[in-house]
Each structure stands twice: as structure tokens, then as C-alpha cells.
Amino acid sequence: MAGISDEDIQKVRDASDLIAVVGERVPVKQKGRDFWCCCPLHQEKTPSFKMDPSTQLWHCFGCGEGGDVFAFVMKTEDLTFPEAVRRLAERAHIDIVESGGRAIPASQKARLKEICARTAEFYHTQLMRGRGAEADAARAYLAGRGFGGDVPRKWNLGFAPGRGALVRHLTQLGFKAADMIAANVALDGRGGPVRDRFYNRVMFPIFDVSGDCIAFGGRVIGTGEPKYLNSGETPLFHKSQVLYGLDHAKAAMASSGVAIVVEGYTDVIALHEAGIENAVATLGTALTMRHIRVLSRHASKRIVYLFDGDAAGQRAADRALAFIDRSMTPEAGRSQVELVAVTLPDNLDPAEFVAARGADALQALVDGAKPLLEYGIDRR
């Protein structure tokens, strides 16, 4: 396992003023010698989060959490200690040296994030302003799903034209082909020119919990396979750890104590637009232990797995139950948050259900979800 030297940790600590780091997330006000804000870890109207600039320590009198700048980043961004050090190193433009593993320099990760950000902007512009039958079809698809108006801007939706358009755009911005490939927005041309990874697809940028674009999912326009295509694994993106929509959903999870897990991007968007703002989606995988750890930091009470009523949804339920059988039995004692599940009726997916029957009906199903083990027994 990679290790970070004490010298580099101290270097990052010295470069990371607690007040400034917290102030990038929430408004901060000085009272006397201390600084105060509303705690970003839970919902509150009166500031109870105190920071001492001399000791560089913080404490929330509302939820009881506290610590130093590393602890703040760990708790607000769902990171381990080494990940928090790397995050703050990126912020301070400090390259850290790690031992015992193939470490990615902070400067390279920052470069890959910049490529993803510029790619998301390009795709969004193509969706909103692009001309031609394919761009028109992308807009028509989203409108047909009820995702017109402000939805594309809010979720930064896009359209990938392919044909090297993205590679040419990023090249003009000064990015190197090797970095485009490393970010998985482009593919090696195998002797020919580097080519766009995504072609003729509606694009769903994937953001980490802090709101940085790290990957993409694309739905083909019309017919074609695969219907959905995600970015591959990169130094930024590990699909077994990332949940689509978590950057949007974390506040509602904290206030309600409940997370809802669905299968697809459009389901997440549809639920949020209907007012159910604590929904996220896995990215082509069953729920993993890492997912559960991430969600439980925001949703302290329940994680609700909402399965589609069709055959694909039931296959997803089987995959989830196999995982639970191995890892989440009561004897394992590995999760304090309650895991529950429910299947939607009449072969509907969440977006279809909420469109047909409304948010209140869906919320009633969520409230009546059964513990996952009981759900599995009932299905057999």
C-alpha cells in the first residue's frame, strides 16, 4: 500500500488553511477570534460549526464532529486519510512522493480533472447549440423523457458528436493525446490518430462527491450497442466507489437520514426533478461495501435499494442479494445503517413510476421497503 511521508503530510497541512478550506464550501463569518459557519455535515439554520485559526481545529456543537483540516476533508468528501492528503495536495499544487505503489502525482490528477471539465463543457455546448440531425435527436430524446427546460443545465447534460470533434477541441486547448487517453475521453488510434471514445450519444457527466467531473456515461441515440457506455477505470474514476448524483443528493440524505439507490442516470434525474432528492445510482455494478460506506456517511438511518420491476431489475436484485448474503449478514456486523429493498410494480422503472403515479406514491413504496434479507427470503 502506498505511503505518504510525514514531511509531505506536514507540507500539505501547512499549505491548507482550515478557514480557507471550509470557506470554499460554506459561508464563514468571524466572531471574536474564532470563525463560525453552518455545519456542512448536517442541516442547520444557526451556525454551530466553530473554527479556531490558531490551532487549525474545528468542532461542531450540533453533530459533535471535529478535527483538523484533514478530518474536515475526510468527512465532507468521503475520503480516507491518504485520499484527503492527496486532495489537499492537489488544491495547494503540491506534488507528494508516495512509496510502495504506483502513485499518480497530484499534478497529473489535476490535469485529468481539467480534461474532464473541458470535455463536459464541450458536450454541453454541443447539446445546447449543436446543429444537425444527430444533435436534434439528442435534444428530442431528452425532451421525450421530460428533461427539457432547466434540466440539461442543472445536470450539465451533453451530446457527443464523435468523429474526432472532441479530440480536436481538446488539442486546440493544449491537452496532450496521452492525457486524453488517461482520462478515457479518447482512445488510442492503434497506429492511426487518437479518436473520441463517445460517438453519437447523450452524455451524462459523472461527478465526485465534491462536484468535480471525473467520468462520463453515454446513451446511444436510436439503436445500437451498447445502449449505455460508461468511462473505463481511470486514476480518477473507480465505478465500485462512485455513485451518480451523490453531489446533488448528499444534502437531502443528511437531512432525511435516507439514501435511495436506483439503476440509471435518468432515474436519478427524474426522482430529483420530482422532489425526491436523496436518490443516486450505481454505475453498472451491484452495490458494493465501498458504496455502503460512502452512503452511510451521508444517510445515517437507511439505504433503500429501489429495483425496477422488469427482468433486468430482478437480475440486479439477485446480484445485490448475492452480495448481501456474503457480506451483510447480521453476524458480519459491518454496517450500522439499515439496508432495505423494494421492487416497483408493473415492470416500471423509477422514472416511469414517478411520471405515472407521482412522487408521493413512490415515497410510500420507499417507506414500506423491507430489510434486504427479508426481501430476499420473500423472493425465493
C-alpha positions, -999 to +999 in steps of 0.1 A: +000+000+000+013+034-009+026+056+019+029+094+022+059+107+042+054+127+074+073+155+057+049+157+028+019+155+052+032+184+071+039+203+039+003+199+028-010+207+063+010+240+063-004+249+029-040+242+038-056+269+060-086+255+077-107+286+074-100+289+037-108+252+030-141+254+049-149+287+033-147+272-002-177+250+008-199+272+030-200+309+040-178+317+070-181+346+095-156+357+121-169+363+157-141+374+180-110+354+173-129+323+161-148+317+128-182+301+125-205+286+099-234+263+094-221+228+096-217+211+061-221+177+077-258+182+087-287+205+080-289+235+103-300+272+102-280+286+131-242+283+128-227+258+153-195+249+135-165+267+152-130+270+138-100+282+158-075+298+134-046+295+159-049+257+165-064+250+130-090+228+146-128+227+142-158+214+162-195+213+155-217+217+186-246+204+166-234+170+155-204+166+177-179+161+149-145+178+149-108+176+140-082+192+118-083+202+081-076+166+070-106+154+091-128+180+076-120+168+040-123+132+050-158+137+065-172+160+039-158+142+008-159+106+020-122+101+018-096+081+036-067+100+053-043+094+023-070+105-001-076+136+019-039+144+019-039+140-019-070+161-023-054+190-003-021+185-022-040+190-054-056+221-041-022+236-030-004+224-062+020+203-042+034+171-057+037+144-030+060+113-032+045+080-022+062+047-015+051+012-021+028+017-050+022+033-084+012+067-072-004+093-095+011+128-090-013+153-078-005+175-108-015+147-132-048+141-114-055+178-116-047+177-154-071+148-159-099+166-140-093+196-161-097+175-192-130+160-179-142+195-170-134+209-205-150+177-221-182+182-201-184+218-213-178+208-249-205+181-248-230+205-231-224+231-258-230+205-285-263+196-269-275+232-264-262+247-297-251+218-320-266+216-354-276+186-375-299+156-373-280+138-346-279+168-322-316+173-328-322+137-320-303+140-287-325+170-277-356+152-288-347+122-266-342+143-235-374+162-242-393+130-246-380+119-212-393+152-197-358+166-193-363+199-211-362+234-196-335+239-170-327+202-166-298+200-191-281+229-174-287+217-139-272+183-146-247+195-173-261+170-198-244+169-232-242+154-267-211+136-280-209+140-318-178+118-322-158+119-355-128+133-336-146+166-327-137+163-290-101+154-297-097+184-320-113+206-294-090+194-265-059+196-288-067+232-295-069+238-258-034+224-254-041+190-239-019+160-250-033+129-265-018+107-237-037+126-211-070+124-231-065+087-232-056+085-195-089+104-187-107+079-210-123+106-231-103+094-261-089+061-274-056+051-289-059+050-327-038+018-329-014+033-354-039+060-366-050+092-349-064+093-314-102+091-316-132+101-295-143+075-270-180+085-272-199+089-305-235+100-312-246+097-275-265+117-250-239+124-223-242+123-185-211+137-168-203+118-136-191+139-107-174+130-074-189+140-041-173+174-042-186+182-076-156+176-098-162+159-131-143+126-132-160+104-159-189+101-183-218+079-192-234+080-226-267+067-240-267+058-277-291+078-299-316+055-316-305+019-319-270+005-312-250-014-287-241-010-260-271+011-251-252+027-222-215+031-222-195+043-191-160+056-189-135+028-181-114+028-149-090+057-146-069+073-119-099+094-111-128+070-116-135+037-099-170+026-106-172+004-075-168+035-053-187+062-072-224+069-072-241+090-098-258+121-084-242+120-049-230+156-053-267+166-057-281+141-032-259+144-002-277+173+015-311+156+013-295+124+026-281+142+056-314+159+064-336+128+059-311+101+070-321+080+040-304+072+007-323+057-023-302+037-048-316+032-083-301+017-115-298+045-140-289+081-147-324+091-160-340+075-129-319+097-106-327+129-126-364+121-127-366+115-090-347+147-082-369+167-105-400+152-088-386+164-054-371+131-042-336+145-039-319+117-020-315+094-049-283+081-065-274+054-090-247+027-092-227+027-124-232-008-139-223-027-107-241-041-078-240-022-045-205-027-030-192-024+005-174+008-005-207+022-018-224+014+015-196+031+035-198+062+013-236+064+016-237+057+053-216+089+059-245+109+045-275+087+052-273+077+089-306+056+090-315+037+059-302+028+024-331+018+002-324-003-029-351+005-054-353-022-081-370-019-115-400-042-120-387-057-152-364-087-158-333-066-158-343-051-124-348-085-109-314-096-122-300-066-104-319-077-072-303-111-075-268-096-078-275-074-047-288-103-027-257-124-035-235-096-022-256-092+009-255-129+016-217-128+016-210-095+033-240-081+052-255-108+073-262-098+109-232-119+120-209-098+099-217-067+119-202-045+092-229-019+087-249+001+112-272+016+086-303-004+078-303-019+043-338-023+028-352-030-007-384-027-027-394-037-063-415-014-083-448-029-096-460-034-132-425-036-148-419+001-142-386+018-136-384+047-112-387+074-138-418+058-154-434+052-120-430+087-107-443+101-140-474+079-139-482+078-102-464+107-086-437+113-060-460+106-031-468+071-043-431+064-048-423+077-014-449+054+001-432+024-015-398+036-002-412+040+033-425+004+032-393-012+019-383-044+037-350-053+053-328-067+025-325-102+040-363-104+044-368-091+009-345-119-004-363-146+016-397-134+002-384-136-034-374-172-030 
